[in-house]
Structures are given as C-alpha cells and as structure tokens.
Amino acid sequence: MTILILGHKGQLGRLLYEYKSGKPHVGLDLPEFDMTDGAAVMARLRDIRPELVINAAAYTNVDGAEANPDLAYAVNAHAVAHVARACRELDVPLLHISTNEVFDGTREGQPYDEWDQPHALSTYARSKLAGENAARFHHHRLYIVRIAWLFAPQGNNFPAKIVAAADKYGALRVVNDEFGNPTYAPHLVQAIFTLLQREAPYGIYHLTNQGYASRYEFAREVLRESGREHIPVTPIPHTDWPRPSQPPLRAILANRAAAALGVQLPPWQEAVAEWARRHRQETK
Ligand SMILES: NC(=O)c1ccc[n+]([C@@H]2O[C@H](COP(=O)([O-])OP(=O)(O)OC[C@H]3O[C@@H](n4cnc5c(N)ncnc54)[C@H](OP(=O)(O)O)[C@@H]3O)[C@@H](O)[C@H]2O)c1
C-alpha cells in the first residue's frame, strides 16, 4: 500500500516524498500530471490505489494570483475538488495542505484556533479557502493541515531571499508590522507523519513552529544564525513595501488540535538555526 504525494517536486512535497514513513511513496506533479484535469486525477488514483493521498500541490504565487485568478482557482479550488471526489470514490483519506492566509489577520492579541471562522483577503487566500471548502464538501475522511511561512533547506523561501539580499545589497529593509508563524518544512513533515501514525481524528490542524514573529524579527534571526548579524536591517511598515496582494497582518495560528495529541513543532528560533546549518552545508 502506497502513499501518494501530489506536488512532490515542490518545496514541501519533495520532503514529504522523501520522508521514510515505512511505506512506499509515489509522487505526481506537473508537467506529467495536471491536477486540474479531473479525468486524469480519477484515472491515476484508480491506477495507483494509494492508502492515503497528501496534497501539497498548489498555485503558490501569492502576488501572481491577483493577475491570474482563474489559474489560482483552477489549481487551488477546482482541482482540490477533483482530488477529494476521487478519494471519496476510492474511500481513501486525504490530507490537504492549506494556509494561515485563510484568516484576515485583523484580530489583535489572540492567535487563530482551528475552529475559528476564516475570512480570506487576497485572491490566493480566497482560492485556498475555496479549496478547503471543496475538500470538505466532497470528502469526510479529510485532514486539512494549515501551515504558515514555509521554509525548507532548499527553495526560494523567505530565509533564502534574506540571505541572498544581504549578500547582494549589504543592507536590508524588512516589514515589521506583518506577523506569522515560521514553519520549517522538515519539522512539519515529521509532525504530519506523527499525526498519521497516531491515527489522529479527521479535521483541521494548525501545524507551524512554536511562537510567532514579525518579518523583521524572522529576518534578524536568519541573519544572526547565518553569521550575518552585522548586516543593518531597517524596520519598515508594510505600506512601504507595496505588493499586488494584500497579506494578512496578524494571521497567527494556534496549534490546539495536534498539541492535544502531543504533536508540536519546536520553537521557530530552533528551526531557523537548523535551516542556517543546512543552508551553510548546501552552499559550501
Ligand atoms: N510557501 C509558503 O510559504 C506557504 C505558506 C502557507 C501554506 N502553503 C501551502 O503549502 C503547500 C506547499 O507549498 P510549497 O511552497 O511547497 O509550494 P510549491 O513549492 O510551489 O510546490 C507546489 C507544487 O505543485 C505543483 N503544481 C502546481 N500546479 C499543479 C497542477 N495543476 N497539477 C499538479 N501539480 C501542480 C507545482 O508545480 P510547478 O512548480 O511546476 O508550478 C509545484 O511542484 C501549498 O498548498 C501552499 O498553498 C505554503
């Protein structure tokens, strides 16, 4: 019996695919497999007959979604419906990856629990929320795992961009009024498979590293851990860093459901330290 990873060439999908769960993993991704093709989704799932499907495939260009809403919805919502329908037909559980951006981040002082009412701001966020709803509509053997600022040892993520920009410009300006939970992909993958091993009940889970940070604090920690503490960083408001999409300013997730089952990721500062160690090794 195999575990099927959708989007296995992506930042998270790759680590899910490579994880040694004790079961064979099969991966599907573009260009060989296009999840927006409902017939192809059904045919491949029938063929593979997995015991579990993990969907890490998505249209993840948050700013690009503003100019390409049809594509964002096709991949993040309609394709998720295809996957959930196929899983229901084969009676296979689905673990679907979603985002903190389903929340508008306007609530002061309290992070969002799994059962809080989402309200998405950007096109990307609305398409991801539609994907959650589509999955729930079609399938009940469903885990929705919401994550936040994802970073893997490889990939063009926030820490990698900060290090590259520090080396290129020698000084940085970073937004200090947008807050989130850094989520280190190897810790996340471990937590996902632990939840599955513990036969966690179906439902919504918030899995991020413990704690939260502003973009500025995250950047400072990345610079410190990567030996670039001397790089000057100017804190700026998000209004000084205009983007096509509007990010939620405080879409901070609380992990209550998984923590109740004893599953928690390490503090985000430990995650940054580990990322910096691996990043140093890989860029030597
Ligand atoms: N990155 C973050 O900070 C973040 C934060 C919160 C939540 N998330 C969520 O976490 C999940 C994984 O994110 P990630 O950063 O690992 O994403 P990623 O690196 O962009 O990987 C997504 C993968 O899905 C593939 N894909 C796109 N459209 C597809 C289609 N029609 N059919 C099949 N595969 C398709 C992509 O292929 P191409 O590269 O060829 O397009 C890519 O290999 C996503 O659900 C995302 O919404 C991410």
PDBQT file of the ligand as one rigid body, heavy atoms in Angstrom, charges set to zero:
ROOT
HETATM    1  N1  LIG A 301       5.205  28.583   0.725  1.00  0.00    +0.000 N 
HETATM    2  C1  LIG A 301       4.599  29.067   1.810  1.00  0.00    +0.000 C 
HETATM    3  O1  LIG A 301       5.104  29.975   2.499  1.00  0.00    +0.000 OA
HETATM    4  C2  LIG A 301       3.260  28.506   2.222  1.00  0.00    +0.000 A 
HETATM    5  C3  LIG A 301       2.606  29.077   3.327  1.00  0.00    +0.000 A 
HETATM    6  C4  LIG A 301       1.364  28.545   3.708  1.00  0.00    +0.000 A 
HETATM    7  C5  LIG A 301       0.814  27.486   3.015  1.00  0.00    +0.000 A 
HETATM    8  N2  LIG A 301       1.469  26.967   1.938  1.00  0.00    +0.000 N 
HETATM    9  C6  LIG A 301       0.852  25.838   1.234  1.00  0.00    +0.000 C 
HETATM   10  O2  LIG A 301       1.743  24.735   1.337  1.00  0.00    +0.000 OA
HETATM   11  C7  LIG A 301       1.626  23.890   0.186  1.00  0.00    +0.000 C 
HETATM   12  C8  LIG A 301       3.008  23.625  -0.398  1.00  0.00    +0.000 C 
HETATM   13  O3  LIG A 301       3.624  24.867  -0.722  1.00  0.00    +0.000 OA
HETATM   14  P1  LIG A 301       5.060  24.906  -1.421  1.00  0.00    +0.000 P 
HETATM   15  O4  LIG A 301       5.685  26.199  -1.054  1.00  0.00    +0.000 OA
HETATM   16  O5  LIG A 301       5.766  23.618  -1.196  1.00  0.00    +0.000 OA
HETATM   17  O6  LIG A 301       4.596  25.006  -2.945  1.00  0.00    +0.000 OA
HETATM   18  P2  LIG A 301       5.473  24.877  -4.271  1.00  0.00    +0.000 P 
HETATM   19  O7  LIG A 301       6.926  24.779  -3.948  1.00  0.00    +0.000 OA
HETATM   20  O8  LIG A 301       5.002  25.939  -5.203  1.00  0.00    +0.000 OA
HETATM   21  O9  LIG A 301       5.011  23.439  -4.825  1.00  0.00    +0.000 OA
HETATM   22  C9  LIG A 301       3.754  23.227  -5.378  1.00  0.00    +0.000 C 
HETATM   23  C10 LIG A 301       3.890  22.142  -6.409  1.00  0.00    +0.000 C 
HETATM   24  O10 LIG A 301       2.596  21.962  -7.016  1.00  0.00    +0.000 OA
HETATM   25  C11 LIG A 301       2.791  21.876  -8.416  1.00  0.00    +0.000 C 
HETATM   26  N3  LIG A 301       1.584  22.199  -9.163  1.00  0.00    +0.000 N 
HETATM   27  C12 LIG A 301       1.098  23.435  -9.481  1.00  0.00    +0.000 A 
HETATM   28  N4  LIG A 301       0.011  23.319 -10.247  1.00  0.00    +0.000 NA
HETATM   29  C13 LIG A 301      -0.208  21.988 -10.431  1.00  0.00    +0.000 A 
HETATM   30  C14 LIG A 301      -1.154  21.247 -11.163  1.00  0.00    +0.000 A 
HETATM   31  N5  LIG A 301      -2.110  21.848 -11.898  1.00  0.00    +0.000 N 
HETATM   32  N6  LIG A 301      -1.080  19.894 -11.151  1.00  0.00    +0.000 NA
HETATM   33  C15 LIG A 301      -0.110  19.269 -10.449  1.00  0.00    +0.000 A 
HETATM   34  N7  LIG A 301       0.838  19.915  -9.743  1.00  0.00    +0.000 NA
HETATM   35  C16 LIG A 301       0.787  21.271  -9.742  1.00  0.00    +0.000 A 
HETATM   36  C17 LIG A 301       3.904  22.880  -8.681  1.00  0.00    +0.000 C 
HETATM   37  O11 LIG A 301       4.468  22.681  -9.958  1.00  0.00    +0.000 OA
HETATM   38  P3  LIG A 301       5.146  23.981 -10.714  1.00  0.00    +0.000 P 
HETATM   39  O12 LIG A 301       6.255  24.441  -9.797  1.00  0.00    +0.000 OA
HETATM   40  O13 LIG A 301       5.614  23.416 -11.998  1.00  0.00    +0.000 OA
HETATM   41  O14 LIG A 301       4.058  25.011 -10.832  1.00  0.00    +0.000 OA
HETATM   42  C18 LIG A 301       4.861  22.530  -7.538  1.00  0.00    +0.000 C 
HETATM   43  O15 LIG A 301       5.703  21.441  -7.857  1.00  0.00    +0.000 OA
HETATM   44  C19 LIG A 301       0.638  24.604  -0.734  1.00  0.00    +0.000 C 
HETATM   45  O16 LIG A 301      -0.657  24.088  -0.517  1.00  0.00    +0.000 OA
HETATM   46  C20 LIG A 301       0.667  26.046  -0.259  1.00  0.00    +0.000 C 
HETATM   47  O17 LIG A 301      -0.544  26.716  -0.545  1.00  0.00    +0.000 OA
HETATM   48  C21 LIG A 301       2.683  27.446   1.539  1.00  0.00    +0.000 A 
ENDROOT
TORSDOF 0
